[in-house]
Amino acid sequence: MVLNSRLVEATVNISTDLWQYVACNPERLPRATVLRFIFCIPLLQLRRLASSLGSYLCFDSDRNTHSD
């Protein structure tokens, strides 16, 4: 899929401005910061959740050995 870079940039600019307007933020944040809040932070939380679930569901074989 080939995307027009100017179109993508315009979409990002409109999207970040819209997110700040919806959030009723009186102080305008830089676009890079807003994009990090929108995309990166939720993905980091999902990664933490997946890691926690993986640790919970996949147990160590060392803990399950019987000491006979």
mmCIF file of the N, C-alpha and C atoms, coordinates in Angstrom:
data_MODEL
# 
_entry.id   MODEL 
# 
loop_
_atom_site.group_PDB 
_atom_site.id 
_atom_site.type_symbol 
_atom_site.label_atom_id 
_atom_site.label_alt_id 
_atom_site.label_comp_id 
_atom_site.label_asym_id 
_atom_site.label_entity_id 
_atom_site.label_seq_id 
_atom_site.pdbx_PDB_ins_code 
_atom_site.Cartn_x 
_atom_site.Cartn_y 
_atom_site.Cartn_z 
_atom_site.occupancy 
_atom_site.B_iso_or_equiv 
_atom_site.pdbx_formal_charge 
_atom_site.auth_seq_id 
_atom_site.auth_comp_id 
_atom_site.auth_asym_id 
_atom_site.auth_atom_id 
_atom_site.pdbx_PDB_model_num 
ATOM 1   N N  . MET A 1 1  ? 0.846   -1.169  0.000  1.00 0.00 ? 1  MET A N  1 
ATOM 2   C CA . MET A 1 1  ? 0.000   0.000   0.000  1.00 0.00 ? 1  MET A CA 1 
ATOM 3   C C  . MET A 1 1  ? 0.893   1.233   0.000  1.00 0.00 ? 1  MET A C  1 
ATOM 4   N N  . VAL A 1 2  ? 0.671   2.105   -0.940 1.00 0.00 ? 2  VAL A N  1 
ATOM 5   C CA . VAL A 1 2  ? 1.446   3.331   -1.058 1.00 0.00 ? 2  VAL A CA 1 
ATOM 6   C C  . VAL A 1 2  ? 0.580   4.489   -0.580 1.00 0.00 ? 2  VAL A C  1 
ATOM 7   N N  . LEU A 1 3  ? 1.131   5.272   0.353  1.00 0.00 ? 3  LEU A N  1 
ATOM 8   C CA . LEU A 1 3  ? 0.394   6.410   0.880  1.00 0.00 ? 3  LEU A CA 1 
ATOM 9   C C  . LEU A 1 3  ? 1.099   7.705   0.514  1.00 0.00 ? 3  LEU A C  1 
ATOM 10  N N  . ASN A 1 4  ? 0.323   8.706   0.233  1.00 0.00 ? 4  ASN A N  1 
ATOM 11  C CA . ASN A 1 4  ? 0.864   10.022  -0.049 1.00 0.00 ? 4  ASN A CA 1 
ATOM 12  C C  . ASN A 1 4  ? 1.334   10.631  1.264  1.00 0.00 ? 4  ASN A C  1 
ATOM 13  N N  . SER A 1 5  ? 2.617   10.993  1.358  1.00 0.00 ? 5  SER A N  1 
ATOM 14  C CA . SER A 1 5  ? 3.170   11.488  2.620  1.00 0.00 ? 5  SER A CA 1 
ATOM 15  C C  . SER A 1 5  ? 2.530   12.807  3.052  1.00 0.00 ? 5  SER A C  1 
ATOM 16  N N  . ARG A 1 6  ? 2.177   13.642  2.109  1.00 0.00 ? 6  ARG A N  1 
ATOM 17  C CA . ARG A 1 6  ? 1.524   14.917  2.475  1.00 0.00 ? 6  ARG A CA 1 
ATOM 18  C C  . ARG A 1 6  ? 0.130   14.671  3.037  1.00 0.00 ? 6  ARG A C  1 
ATOM 19  N N  . LEU A 1 7  ? -0.557  13.700  2.483  1.00 0.00 ? 7  LEU A N  1 
ATOM 20  C CA . LEU A 1 7  ? -1.885  13.357  2.981  1.00 0.00 ? 7  LEU A CA 1 
ATOM 21  C C  . LEU A 1 7  ? -1.793  12.773  4.383  1.00 0.00 ? 7  LEU A C  1 
ATOM 22  N N  . VAL A 1 8  ? -0.809  11.917  4.613  1.00 0.00 ? 8  VAL A N  1 
ATOM 23  C CA . VAL A 1 8  ? -0.611  11.332  5.944  1.00 0.00 ? 8  VAL A CA 1 
ATOM 24  C C  . VAL A 1 8  ? -0.273  12.422  6.946  1.00 0.00 ? 8  VAL A C  1 
ATOM 25  N N  . GLU A 1 9  ? 0.598   13.337  6.578  1.00 0.00 ? 9  GLU A N  1 
ATOM 26  C CA . GLU A 1 9  ? 0.974   14.430  7.476  1.00 0.00 ? 9  GLU A CA 1 
ATOM 27  C C  . GLU A 1 9  ? -0.220  15.325  7.793  1.00 0.00 ? 9  GLU A C  1 
ATOM 28  N N  . ALA A 1 10 ? -1.022  15.624  6.803  1.00 0.00 ? 10 ALA A N  1 
ATOM 29  C CA . ALA A 1 10 ? -2.208  16.444  7.032  1.00 0.00 ? 10 ALA A CA 1 
ATOM 30  C C  . ALA A 1 10 ? -3.194  15.730  7.952  1.00 0.00 ? 10 ALA A C  1 
ATOM 31  N N  . THR A 1 11 ? -3.353  14.435  7.752  1.00 0.00 ? 11 THR A N  1 
ATOM 32  C CA . THR A 1 11 ? -4.244  13.656  8.610  1.00 0.00 ? 11 THR A CA 1 
ATOM 33  C C  . THR A 1 11 ? -3.753  13.637  10.048 1.00 0.00 ? 11 THR A C  1 
ATOM 34  N N  . VAL A 1 12 ? -2.452  13.470  10.227 1.00 0.00 ? 12 VAL A N  1 
ATOM 35  C CA . VAL A 1 12 ? -1.870  13.478  11.577 1.00 0.00 ? 12 VAL A CA 1 
ATOM 36  C C  . VAL A 1 12 ? -2.077  14.831  12.235 1.00 0.00 ? 12 VAL A C  1 
ATOM 37  N N  . ASN A 1 13 ? -1.853  15.894  11.515 1.00 0.00 ? 13 ASN A N  1 
ATOM 38  C CA . ASN A 1 13 ? -2.037  17.232  12.078 1.00 0.00 ? 13 ASN A CA 1 
ATOM 39  C C  . ASN A 1 13 ? -3.484  17.473  12.497 1.00 0.00 ? 13 ASN A C  1 
ATOM 40  N N  . ILE A 1 14 ? -4.414  17.099  11.651 1.00 0.00 ? 14 ILE A N  1 
ATOM 41  C CA . ILE A 1 14 ? -5.827  17.277  11.980 1.00 0.00 ? 14 ILE A CA 1 
ATOM 42  C C  . ILE A 1 14 ? -6.213  16.395  13.164 1.00 0.00 ? 14 ILE A C  1 
ATOM 43  N N  . SER A 1 15 ? -5.719  15.174  13.166 1.00 0.00 ? 15 SER A N  1 
ATOM 44  C CA . SER A 1 15 ? -6.047  14.242  14.242 1.00 0.00 ? 15 SER A CA 1 
ATOM 45  C C  . SER A 1 15 ? -5.532  14.734  15.594 1.00 0.00 ? 15 SER A C  1 
ATOM 46  N N  . THR A 1 16 ? -4.288  15.216  15.633 1.00 0.00 ? 16 THR A N  1 
ATOM 47  C CA . THR A 1 16 ? -3.746  15.686  16.913 1.00 0.00 ? 16 THR A CA 1 
ATOM 48  C C  . THR A 1 16 ? -4.471  16.936  17.394 1.00 0.00 ? 16 THR A C  1 
ATOM 49  N N  . ASP A 1 17 ? -4.803  17.828  16.473 1.00 0.00 ? 17 ASP A N  1 
ATOM 50  C CA . ASP A 1 17 ? -5.561  19.012  16.873 1.00 0.00 ? 17 ASP A CA 1 
ATOM 51  C C  . ASP A 1 17 ? -6.946  18.633  17.394 1.00 0.00 ? 17 ASP A C  1 
ATOM 52  N N  . LEU A 1 18 ? -7.569  17.672  16.749 1.00 0.00 ? 18 LEU A N  1 
ATOM 53  C CA . LEU A 1 18 ? -8.891  17.221  17.182 1.00 0.00 ? 18 LEU A CA 1 
ATOM 54  C C  . LEU A 1 18 ? -8.830  16.564  18.556 1.00 0.00 ? 18 LEU A C  1 
ATOM 55  N N  . TRP A 1 19 ? -7.821  15.714  18.805 1.00 0.00 ? 19 TRP A N  1 
ATOM 56  C CA . TRP A 1 19 ? -7.671  15.069  20.108 1.00 0.00 ? 19 TRP A CA 1 
ATOM 57  C C  . TRP A 1 19 ? -7.474  16.109  21.209 1.00 0.00 ? 19 TRP A C  1 
ATOM 58  N N  . GLN A 1 20 ? -6.695  17.144  20.938 1.00 0.00 ? 20 GLN A N  1 
ATOM 59  C CA . GLN A 1 20 ? -6.484  18.179  21.954 1.00 0.00 ? 20 GLN A CA 1 
ATOM 60  C C  . GLN A 1 20 ? -7.762  18.978  22.181 1.00 0.00 ? 20 GLN A C  1 
ATOM 61  N N  . TYR A 1 21 ? -8.533  19.194  21.131 1.00 0.00 ? 21 TYR A N  1 
ATOM 62  C CA . TYR A 1 21 ? -9.791  19.906  21.282 1.00 0.00 ? 21 TYR A CA 1 
ATOM 63  C C  . TYR A 1 21 ? -10.788 19.080  22.095 1.00 0.00 ? 21 TYR A C  1 
ATOM 64  N N  . VAL A 1 22 ? -10.868 17.784  21.807 1.00 0.00 ? 22 VAL A N  1 
ATOM 65  C CA . VAL A 1 22 ? -11.791 16.898  22.522 1.00 0.00 ? 22 VAL A CA 1 
ATOM 66  C C  . VAL A 1 22 ? -11.403 16.808  23.994 1.00 0.00 ? 22 VAL A C  1 
ATOM 67  N N  . ALA A 1 23 ? -10.110 16.813  24.280 1.00 0.00 ? 23 ALA A N  1 
ATOM 68  C CA . ALA A 1 23 ? -9.629  16.696  25.655 1.00 0.00 ? 23 ALA A CA 1 
ATOM 69  C C  . ALA A 1 23 ? -9.770  18.005  26.431 1.00 0.00 ? 23 ALA A C  1 
ATOM 70  N N  . CYS A 1 24 ? -10.219 19.065  25.754 1.00 0.00 ? 24 CYS A N  1 
ATOM 71  C CA . CYS A 1 24 ? -10.377 20.392  26.384 1.00 0.00 ? 24 CYS A CA 1 
ATOM 72  C C  . CYS A 1 24 ? -9.069  20.836  27.044 1.00 0.00 ? 24 CYS A C  1 
ATOM 73  N N  . ASN A 1 25 ? -7.990  20.583  26.360 1.00 0.00 ? 25 ASN A N  1 
ATOM 74  C CA . ASN A 1 25 ? -6.678  20.943  26.873 1.00 0.00 ? 25 ASN A CA 1 
ATOM 75  C C  . ASN A 1 25 ? -6.425  22.427  26.594 1.00 0.00 ? 25 ASN A C  1 
ATOM 76  N N  . PRO A 1 26 ? -6.310  23.267  27.642 1.00 0.00 ? 26 PRO A N  1 
ATOM 77  C CA . PRO A 1 26 ? -6.101  24.690  27.404 1.00 0.00 ? 26 PRO A CA 1 
ATOM 78  C C  . PRO A 1 26 ? -4.713  24.997  26.850 1.00 0.00 ? 26 PRO A C  1 
ATOM 79  N N  . GLU A 1 27 ? -3.746  24.127  27.119 1.00 0.00 ? 27 GLU A N  1 
ATOM 80  C CA . GLU A 1 27 ? -2.382  24.327  26.643 1.00 0.00 ? 27 GLU A CA 1 
ATOM 81  C C  . GLU A 1 27 ? -2.120  23.342  25.511 1.00 0.00 ? 27 GLU A C  1 
ATOM 82  N N  . ARG A 1 28 ? -1.739  23.862  24.372 1.00 0.00 ? 28 ARG A N  1 
ATOM 83  C CA . ARG A 1 28 ? -1.484  22.993  23.220 1.00 0.00 ? 28 ARG A CA 1 
ATOM 84  C C  . ARG A 1 28 ? -0.151  22.282  23.387 1.00 0.00 ? 28 ARG A C  1 
ATOM 85  N N  . LEU A 1 29 ? -0.189  20.967  23.253 1.00 0.00 ? 29 LEU A N  1 
ATOM 86  C CA . LEU A 1 29 ? 1.012   20.145  23.347 1.00 0.00 ? 29 LEU A CA 1 
ATOM 87  C C  . LEU A 1 29 ? 1.603   19.953  21.956 1.00 0.00 ? 29 LEU A C  1 
ATOM 88  N N  . PRO A 1 30 ? 2.883   19.679  21.888 1.00 0.00 ? 30 PRO A N  1 
ATOM 89  C CA . PRO A 1 30 ? 3.475   19.368  20.579 1.00 0.00 ? 30 PRO A CA 1 
ATOM 90  C C  . PRO A 1 30 ? 2.831   18.109  19.988 1.00 0.00 ? 30 PRO A C  1 
ATOM 91  N N  . ARG A 1 31 ? 2.767   18.059  18.681 1.00 0.00 ? 31 ARG A N  1 
ATOM 92  C CA . ARG A 1 31 ? 2.106   16.938  18.013 1.00 0.00 ? 31 ARG A CA 1 
ATOM 93  C C  . ARG A 1 31 ? 2.759   15.605  18.343 1.00 0.00 ? 31 ARG A C  1 
ATOM 94  N N  . ALA A 1 32 ? 4.078   15.593  18.471 1.00 0.00 ? 32 ALA A N  1 
ATOM 95  C CA . ALA A 1 32 ? 4.772   14.343  18.788 1.00 0.00 ? 32 ALA A CA 1 
ATOM 96  C C  . ALA A 1 32 ? 4.345   13.820  20.157 1.00 0.00 ? 32 ALA A C  1 
ATOM 97  N N  . THR A 1 33 ? 4.135   14.718  21.115 1.00 0.00 ? 33 THR A N  1 
ATOM 98  C CA . THR A 1 33 ? 3.699   14.316  22.451 1.00 0.00 ? 33 THR A CA 1 
ATOM 99  C C  . THR A 1 33 ? 2.287   13.754  22.408 1.00 0.00 ? 33 THR A C  1 
ATOM 100 N N  . VAL A 1 34 ? 1.419   14.400  21.668 1.00 0.00 ? 34 VAL A N  1 
ATOM 101 C CA . VAL A 1 34 ? 0.030   13.930  21.560 1.00 0.00 ? 34 VAL A CA 1 
ATOM 102 C C  . VAL A 1 34 ? -0.007  12.558  20.899 1.00 0.00 ? 34 VAL A C  1 
ATOM 103 N N  . LEU A 1 35 ? 0.777   12.364  19.852 1.00 0.00 ? 35 LEU A N  1 
ATOM 104 C CA . LEU A 1 35 ? 0.810   11.063  19.185 1.00 0.00 ? 35 LEU A CA 1 
ATOM 105 C C  . LEU A 1 35 ? 1.347   9.982   20.109 1.00 0.00 ? 35 LEU A C  1 
ATOM 106 N N  . ARG A 1 36 ? 2.319   10.328  20.951 1.00 0.00 ? 36 ARG A N  1 
ATOM 107 C CA . ARG A 1 36 ? 2.839   9.359   21.911 1.00 0.00 ? 36 ARG A CA 1 
ATOM 108 C C  . ARG A 1 36 ? 1.751   8.978   22.907 1.00 0.00 ? 36 ARG A C  1 
ATOM 109 N N  . PHE A 1 37 ? 0.975   9.959   23.366 1.00 0.00 ? 37 PHE A N  1 
ATOM 110 C CA . PHE A 1 37 ? -0.123  9.666   24.292 1.00 0.00 ? 37 PHE A CA 1 
ATOM 111 C C  . PHE A 1 37 ? -1.180  8.781   23.650 1.00 0.00 ? 37 PHE A C  1 
ATOM 112 N N  . ILE A 1 38 ? -1.488  9.049   22.390 1.00 0.00 ? 38 ILE A N  1 
ATOM 113 C CA . ILE A 1 38 ? -2.570  8.336   21.716 1.00 0.00 ? 38 ILE A CA 1 
ATOM 114 C C  . ILE A 1 38 ? -2.172  6.904   21.377 1.00 0.00 ? 38 ILE A C  1 
ATOM 115 N N  . PHE A 1 39 ? -0.956  6.707   20.884 1.00 0.00 ? 39 PHE A N  1 
ATOM 116 C CA . PHE A 1 39 ? -0.574  5.397   20.367 1.00 0.00 ? 39 PHE A CA 1 
ATOM 117 C C  . PHE A 1 39 ? 0.385   4.626   21.268 1.00 0.00 ? 39 PHE A C  1 
ATOM 118 N N  . CYS A 1 40 ? 1.454   5.247   21.691 1.00 0.00 ? 40 CYS A N  1 
ATOM 119 C CA . CYS A 1 40 ? 2.519   4.505   22.377 1.00 0.00 ? 40 CYS A CA 1 
ATOM 120 C C  . CYS A 1 40 ? 2.133   4.074   23.777 1.00 0.00 ? 40 CYS A C  1 
ATOM 121 N N  . ILE A 1 41 ? 1.520   4.940   24.548 1.00 0.00 ? 41 ILE A N  1 
ATOM 122 C CA . ILE A 1 41 ? 1.194   4.599   25.934 1.00 0.00 ? 41 ILE A CA 1 
ATOM 123 C C  . ILE A 1 41 ? 0.183   3.444   26.001 1.00 0.00 ? 41 ILE A C  1 
ATOM 124 N N  . PRO A 1 42 ? -0.907  3.458   25.218 1.00 0.00 ? 42 PRO A N  1 
ATOM 125 C CA . PRO A 1 42 ? -1.793  2.284   25.266 1.00 0.00 ? 42 PRO A CA 1 
ATOM 126 C C  . PRO A 1 42 ? -1.102  0.997   24.824 1.00 0.00 ? 42 PRO A C  1 
ATOM 127 N N  . LEU A 1 43 ? -0.210  1.073   23.833 1.00 0.00 ? 43 LEU A N  1 
ATOM 128 C CA . LEU A 1 43 ? 0.498   -0.127  23.396 1.00 0.00 ? 43 LEU A CA 1 
ATOM 129 C C  . LEU A 1 43 ? 1.445   -0.638  24.471 1.00 0.00 ? 43 LEU A C  1 
ATOM 130 N N  . LEU A 1 44 ? 2.062   0.269   25.215 1.00 0.00 ? 44 LEU A N  1 
ATOM 131 C CA . LEU A 1 44 ? 2.921   -0.153  26.322 1.00 0.00 ? 44 LEU A CA 1 
ATOM 132 C C  . LEU A 1 44 ? 2.111   -0.853  27.405 1.00 0.00 ? 44 LEU A C  1 
ATOM 133 N N  . GLN A 1 45 ? 0.924   -0.347  27.670 1.00 0.00 ? 45 GLN A N  1 
ATOM 134 C CA . GLN A 1 45 ? 0.067   -0.985  28.664 1.00 0.00 ? 45 GLN A CA 1 
ATOM 135 C C  . GLN A 1 45 ? -0.393  -2.367  28.195 1.00 0.00 ? 45 GLN A C  1 
ATOM 136 N N  . LEU A 1 46 ? -0.693  -2.499  26.910 1.00 0.00 ? 46 LEU A N  1 
ATOM 137 C CA . LEU A 1 46 ? -1.059  -3.803  26.371 1.00 0.00 ? 46 LEU A CA 1 
ATOM 138 C C  . LEU A 1 46 ? 0.108   -4.784  26.468 1.00 0.00 ? 46 LEU A C  1 
ATOM 139 N N  . ARG A 1 47 ? 1.317   -4.296  26.237 1.00 0.00 ? 47 ARG A N  1 
ATOM 140 C CA . ARG A 1 47 ? 2.493   -5.155  26.359 1.00 0.00 ? 47 ARG A CA 1 
ATOM 141 C C  . ARG A 1 47 ? 2.663   -5.635  27.791 1.00 0.00 ? 47 ARG A C  1 
ATOM 142 N N  . ARG A 1 48 ? 2.460   -4.728  28.749 1.00 0.00 ? 48 ARG A N  1 
ATOM 143 C CA . ARG A 1 48 ? 2.547   -5.112  30.160 1.00 0.00 ? 48 ARG A CA 1 
ATOM 144 C C  . ARG A 1 48 ? 1.494   -6.149  30.518 1.00 0.00 ? 48 ARG A C  1 
ATOM 145 N N  . LEU A 1 49 ? 0.278   -5.952  30.016 1.00 0.00 ? 49 LEU A N  1 
ATOM 146 C CA . LEU A 1 49 ? -0.797  -6.901  30.278 1.00 0.00 ? 49 LEU A CA 1 
ATOM 147 C C  . LEU A 1 49 ? -0.469  -8.267  29.689 1.00 0.00 ? 49 LEU A C  1 
ATOM 148 N N  . ALA A 1 50 ? 0.014   -8.283  28.470 1.00 0.00 ? 50 ALA A N  1 
ATOM 149 C CA . ALA A 1 50 ? 0.372   -9.552  27.829 1.00 0.00 ? 50 ALA A CA 1 
ATOM 150 C C  . ALA A 1 50 ? 1.506   -10.239 28.582 1.00 0.00 ? 50 ALA A C  1 
ATOM 151 N N  . SER A 1 51 ? 2.467   -9.469  29.042 1.00 0.00 ? 51 SER A N  1 
ATOM 152 C CA . SER A 1 51 ? 3.575   -10.036 29.808 1.00 0.00 ? 51 SER A CA 1 
ATOM 153 C C  . SER A 1 51 ? 3.082   -10.616 31.131 1.00 0.00 ? 51 SER A C  1 
ATOM 154 N N  . SER A 1 52 ? 2.190   -9.912  31.798 1.00 0.00 ? 52 SER A N  1 
ATOM 155 C CA . SER A 1 52 ? 1.645   -10.397 33.063 1.00 0.00 ? 52 SER A CA 1 
ATOM 156 C C  . SER A 1 52 ? 0.831   -11.667 32.863 1.00 0.00 ? 52 SER A C  1 
ATOM 157 N N  . LEU A 1 53 ? 0.001   -11.680 31.834 1.00 0.00 ? 53 LEU A N  1 
ATOM 158 C CA . LEU A 1 53 ? -0.790  -12.879 31.547 1.00 0.00 ? 53 LEU A CA 1 
ATOM 159 C C  . LEU A 1 53 ? 0.110   -14.049 31.175 1.00 0.00 ? 53 LEU A C  1 
ATOM 160 N N  . GLY A 1 54 ? 1.155   -13.762 30.418 1.00 0.00 ? 54 GLY A N  1 
ATOM 161 C CA . GLY A 1 54 ? 2.094   -14.816 30.062 1.00 0.00 ? 54 GLY A CA 1 
ATOM 162 C C  . GLY A 1 54 ? 2.791   -15.384 31.277 1.00 0.00 ? 54 GLY A C  1 
ATOM 163 N N  . SER A 1 55 ? 3.162   -14.518 32.211 1.00 0.00 ? 55 SER A N  1 
ATOM 164 C CA . SER A 1 55 ? 3.807   -14.983 33.440 1.00 0.00 ? 55 SER A CA 1 
ATOM 165 C C  . SER A 1 55 ? 2.833   -15.777 34.298 1.00 0.00 ? 55 SER A C  1 
ATOM 166 N N  . TYR A 1 56 ? 1.579   -15.379 34.302 1.00 0.00 ? 56 TYR A N  1 
ATOM 167 C CA . TYR A 1 56 ? 0.572   -16.060 35.107 1.00 0.00 ? 56 TYR A CA 1 
ATOM 168 C C  . TYR A 1 56 ? 0.221   -17.435 34.529 1.00 0.00 ? 56 TYR A C  1 
ATOM 169 N N  . LEU A 1 57 ? 0.054   -17.486 33.214 1.00 0.00 ? 57 LEU A N  1 
ATOM 170 C CA . LEU A 1 57 ? -0.390  -18.722 32.581 1.00 0.00 ? 57 LEU A CA 1 
ATOM 171 C C  . LEU A 1 57 ? 0.739   -19.723 32.335 1.00 0.00 ? 57 LEU A C  1 
ATOM 172 N N  . CYS A 1 58 ? 1.922   -19.236 32.094 1.00 0.00 ? 58 CYS A N  1 
ATOM 173 C CA . CYS A 1 58 ? 3.061   -20.118 31.805 1.00 0.00 ? 58 CYS A CA 1 
ATOM 174 C C  . CYS A 1 58 ? 3.943   -20.180 33.044 1.00 0.00 ? 58 CYS A C  1 
ATOM 175 N N  . PHE A 1 59 ? 3.826   -21.256 33.777 1.00 0.00 ? 59 PHE A N  1 
ATOM 176 C CA . PHE A 1 59 ? 4.544   -21.371 35.042 1.00 0.00 ? 59 PHE A CA 1 
ATOM 177 C C  . PHE A 1 59 ? 5.916   -21.986 34.815 1.00 0.00 ? 59 PHE A C  1 
ATOM 178 N N  . ASP A 1 60 ? 6.822   -21.760 35.746 1.00 0.00 ? 60 ASP A N  1 
ATOM 179 C CA . ASP A 1 60 ? 8.167   -22.314 35.689 1.00 0.00 ? 60 ASP A CA 1 
ATOM 180 C C  . ASP A 1 60 ? 8.138   -23.806 35.970 1.00 0.00 ? 60 ASP A C  1 
ATOM 181 N N  . SER A 1 61 ? 8.944   -24.548 35.262 1.00 0.00 ? 61 SER A N  1 
ATOM 182 C CA . SER A 1 61 ? 9.014   -25.976 35.515 1.00 0.00 ? 61 SER A CA 1 
ATOM 183 C C  . SER A 1 61 ? 9.839   -26.248 36.790 1.00 0.00 ? 61 SER A C  1 
ATOM 184 N N  . ASP A 1 62 ? 10.679  -25.314 37.192 1.00 0.00 ? 62 ASP A N  1 
ATOM 185 C CA . ASP A 1 62 ? 11.482  -25.483 38.389 1.00 0.00 ? 62 ASP A CA 1 
ATOM 186 C C  . ASP A 1 62 ? 10.608  -25.494 39.661 1.00 0.00 ? 62 ASP A C  1 
ATOM 187 N N  . ARG A 1 63 ? 9.544   -24.742 39.638 1.00 0.00 ? 63 ARG A N  1 
ATOM 188 C CA . ARG A 1 63 ? 8.675   -24.671 40.807 1.00 0.00 ? 63 ARG A CA 1 
ATOM 189 C C  . ARG A 1 63 ? 7.828   -25.919 40.975 1.00 0.00 ? 63 ARG A C  1 
ATOM 190 N N  . ASN A 1 64 ? 7.644   -26.659 39.896 1.00 0.00 ? 64 ASN A N  1 
ATOM 191 C CA . ASN A 1 64 ? 6.750   -27.810 39.942 1.00 0.00 ? 64 ASN A CA 1 
ATOM 192 C C  . ASN A 1 64 ? 7.492   -29.136 40.120 1.00 0.00 ? 64 ASN A C  1 
ATOM 193 N N  . THR A 1 65 ? 8.770   -29.121 40.363 1.00 0.00 ? 65 THR A N  1 
ATOM 194 C CA . THR A 1 65 ? 9.484   -30.368 40.589 1.00 0.00 ? 65 THR A CA 1 
ATOM 195 C C  . THR A 1 65 ? 9.223   -30.850 42.013 1.00 0.00 ? 65 THR A C  1 
ATOM 196 N N  . HIS A 1 66 ? 9.066   -32.121 42.142 1.00 0.00 ? 66 HIS A N  1 
ATOM 197 C CA . HIS A 1 66 ? 8.802   -32.704 43.457 1.00 0.00 ? 66 HIS A CA 1 
ATOM 198 C C  . HIS A 1 66 ? 10.118  -33.028 44.133 1.00 0.00 ? 66 HIS A C  1 
ATOM 199 N N  . SER A 1 67 ? 10.226  -32.726 45.393 1.00 0.00 ? 67 SER A N  1 
ATOM 200 C CA . SER A 1 67 ? 11.445  -33.025 46.128 1.00 0.00 ? 67 SER A CA 1 
ATOM 201 C C  . SER A 1 67 ? 11.248  -34.320 46.926 1.00 0.00 ? 67 SER A C  1 
ATOM 202 N N  . ASP A 1 68 ? 11.333  -35.430 46.230 1.00 0.00 ? 68 ASP A N  1 
ATOM 203 C CA . ASP A 1 68 ? 11.135  -36.736 46.872 1.00 0.00 ? 68 ASP A CA 1 
ATOM 204 C C  . ASP A 1 68 ? 12.404  -37.243 47.505 1.00 0.00 ? 68 ASP A C  1 
# 
